[in-house]
Amino acid sequence: MKVWIFEDNLMWSSRLVKSVQAFGHDAVLLQSIPDGEPADAAILNLSSSGFSELVPLLNAKGVFTIGHAGHKEKEILQLGRDAGVDRIATNSELTYKIESILNESESSKS
């Protein structure tokens, strides 16, 4: 599975890339959507500026979107839902359940 990661927090970016790779997936850290074959999934930090512009572009390419924010950031999590993110996850959920969350992207294609 190819996973695009849109993350401007340096600690989160390296953690996410390593976690995705540990489960045997191809993780690519990006600032913008590349041309060519789309990824299977994309992980977005909902606290980053510009995430809401990325979501419709990713959805149009058929990329399963996973948005994350802190569990107390209820308004930001809701903004992700409103923007059309396929799967909302808290930061801790993404940390401990990343494999099952990525598997949801595979299930969504069925």
Number of C-alpha atoms within 10 A of each C-alpha: 17 17 23 26 27 23 22 16 12 9 9 15 19 13 13 22 19 15 18 21 16 12 12 12 16 16 22 17 17 14 10 11 15 10 6 6 8 16 21 19 25 29 25 25 24 25 19 14 9 12 19 17 10 17 23 16 12 18 16 8 13 14 20 23 27 24 27 24 23 16 13 9 13 12 10 19 22 14 16 27 14 10 15 16 27 19 17 22 22 16 17 13 15 21 14 11 13 18 16 11 17 24 13 16 20 14 9 9 9 5
